[in-house]
Amino acid sequence: MTETLSDALSRTAGANRLLVALDFDGTLAPFTEDPADSRPLPAAREALDALADLPRTTVAIISGRPLEFLRAVVDPARRMVLSGSHGAEMDLAALPDLPEDAEHDIHLTVEQLNLLDRAVDETEKLVSRYPGSRAELKPAGVCFHTRPIKDPRVSDQALDEMTRAYAELDGLRITPGQRVVECSVLSATKGDGLRIIKAAASPDVVVFAGDDVTDEDAMELLTVNDLGIKVGDKESVARQRVSGPEELADLLRVFTDQRARVVTSIK
């Protein structure tokens, strides 16, 4: 018999050691025209803060955003585990029994820096040709955003051109998204980020939610006892689904209450 989302939440809330890992854009936060303006929904932020305060409960954010952005916008109190730049940057300092400097920063070679400069140049060229598009610089890559372009045909054309330009630069990892295409000089994925966090936190159960194709690398690591939640209508290996960030925020609030009720009885 197929497990309902309600049943899955009740089951995972009772885990002895629980890891709740979440993507940011399109999952905790609705998309915005300017990526710098994106913020978690208030209900989602409140639930995450409450979860992070519970015993035997680890909250992690696994995102393509730079670590610096996640610290400032999602976890200024430094109570969560963070994986930025698609698993290339890690901050595990919130975990117990780990040193405060348990961080993995990005260190690029001269060749990688040169390749990144070329990718940034190609991105800025296309931004100048497509009014409304934006370039978002990251420690190991660059994103080309077309969400502000109102005509979807122009947006698709710009994304296709950008993808071809990135493909001509040997050594880039190209990641398409929702009205965005990103390239990186590193090969890390969100699956790599989740793998590192799982090894450090040793959870009995993992809950992971994400909306985009990049989140599937993490979804595929989940076991039958874990809970994967796809946000939105894209294809996914996740067995459960919600319609968008607003529904996920409501779900997190219910889940936090469930976890709080049972966690004090776990021995």
N, C-alpha and C positions, 0 to 999 in steps of 0.2 A: 504494500500500500504506500502511495506517495505521501511523504511528510509535508504537511502544510507549513507555511511560514510561521504561523503562530506556534505550532508545535516545536518547530526547529528553534525558535527563540527561547521557549521555555526550557528545552533540553540543554542548549548551550549555556544559558544563564546559570545553570547549576554546576558548571565545570569547576574542578578544584583550582586549577591554574588556567586562567583565561587570557587570551590575546585578542584584542579587538583592533584590527588594522583597517585603515580607510584611505581611499584616494581623496584628493582635495577638489579640484575643478570638476564640476558636473556631478559631484557626489556630496560633499559637505557644503559646497558653495555653488550657487547658480552661475552660469557663464555671464561675463560682462564684456562690453566692447573693448575696454581697456583692461588687460589682465592685472594691472597693478591695483585696480579698484575692487578686485574679487575678495569677498569675505565670507566666512562660514555663516550659515543661517543662525540666528540667535538661539533657537531651540537646539540645534545640533551642537553648538559650542557649549551650552549649559550641560547637555547630556555627557559630552566628552569630559568636561571638567569634573563632573560627579563620578564618572566611571574611573577616572585616573586617581581619585581619592580612595577608592575601594581596595581592600586587601586582596592579594592574589589575582589582581587584575591589571594587565598592561594595555595601555592605549598607544597605538602607533599610527603615524601618518606616513603613507608611502606615495610619493608624488613625483611628477616630473619637475615641479618647482624647485628652485635652488634652496638649499638648507637655510640660508639667511632669511629668505622670505617666510618659510614655515615657522622659524623661531619668532619672527616679529608678528606675524598675522595669526597663526594658529596656536602657538604654545609659548607665549612670552614668559610664563611662570616656570618653564622647563620641567614639566611633569610628565611629558610624553616622550616616546621613542620616535625619532624622525629619520626618514630616508628620503633624501632629495635627489634631484637630477637622475631620476629613474634608477635608483639604486647605487649610483656612483658616490654619493655623499651619505654618511651615516653619523648619527648622534645617538649613542646608547646610554648616555650618562644618567638617564632617568631610571635605569634598571638597578635593582639592589645588587650589592656585591661587585660592582664595577667601579673603576676609578672615574672621577669627575671629567677627566679628559678622554673618555672612551669615544673618540670621534675618528671618522675616516674622511679626511679632506681630499680634494682632487689635486693631483700634481701632474701636470701635463709636460710631455717632452717638447723639445724645440720643434720637432716635426709636427706634433699634434697642434702646437700653438700656431704654426704657419698654416696648417690646414684649416684651423678655426678662423683665422684671419681671412682666408679666401672665402670661406662659407659666409662670413659676415658681410664681406664685400658684395657677394652675389645677392644676398638678401636685401641689402640696402639699395642695390640697383633696381630690384623689382618693386620695392616699396616706393621708390621715386616714380615708377611707371604706373602704379595702381593706387590712386588716391584713396585714403581710408585704410589701407593695409598698414600693418605695424610689424616691426621687428622687436623681438624680446630676447635680449642677450642672457645667456646662462654660463656658468663656469666652464662647461665643456661643450657647449653647443649654442644654437640660435634657433628661434622659432619665427615662422612667418605666419602672422594672423590675418585672416580676411573677414572676421566677424563684422567689422564696421561697414564692409561693402554691402550695399543693400541689394544689388542685383545678383541673384545666385549664380547666373551664368558667368558673370564677370568673376565672381569669387572662385568658381570651379576652374575657370581658365587660368587665373593667377596661381592657384594651388598646383595645377598641372605643370605650369611653367617652372615654378619653384622646385617641384619634385625632380623634374628633368635636370635642372641646374645643379641640384645637390648630387644627383646620380652621376654627373660628369666629374665630380671630385672624388677620386678614389680614396677609400678609407673612412667615409662617413657612414654612420648608422642613421637611416632615415625612418622616421616614425610619423605616419599620418594620424590626424585626429579630427575632431569636429571643428571644421572651418579653420584648421591649422595644420601645418606640416613642420616637423621639427627635425633637426639633424644634430648629431653629436659625434665627436671624435673618439668617444668611448663606446664600448659595447654593452654596458651594464643595462639591466632591465629591472622592472619592479619585482619580478620573480627573484632576482638576486637580492634585492632589498629584503623581501619577506624571508628568504632563506637565512640570511644573516640574523635577522631579528628572532626568528624561531630558535635558532641554535643558541642564542644568548638568553632568551627568556624561558625556554623549555616549557611551553604551554601544553596542557592536556588537550585543549580545544582552541581552534582559531576561527574567528569570525572576520571575513574580509568582504568589503563592499567597494565596487568601482564601476565606472560608467563606460570606459573607452576600451579600444582594442589593446592598448598598452597594459591594461589591468589583467588581461587574460593570462599573461606570463605568471602572475601571482595566483590567479584562480586555479591554474592547472596544478599547483602544488598542494591544494587542499585535499584532505583525505575524506573518507566517508563520514567520519565523526565531526568534521569541520562544517562550517556554514559559509557558503559563498552567495553573495547577493549582488545581482546585476542591477544597476541603476539606469533606467531607460530601456529602449527597445532594441538595442543592438544584439547581435548574436553573441552567445556566451556558453561556456561550460557550466556556469553557475546553475544550481537547481532552483534558486529562488530569485524573485525579481520585484522591484518597486518602480513606480512610474518616474520619479525624479527626486531631487534633493529635498523637497518639502515632505514627501512621504517618508523618505529615509530619516529625516529629522524627527518626525512623529514616532517612527519605529524605535529610534535610539532612545527616546524619552521613556517609552514603555519598557524597553529592554533594560535600561538603567535601573528602573524601579524593581524589575524582576531580580536583577543581579544583587541589588542592595538588600532585598528581603531574604535571599538564600545564603548570601556569602558569610554572614555571621554564624551560620550553623555548620559551615564546612570545617571539618577538623583537619 
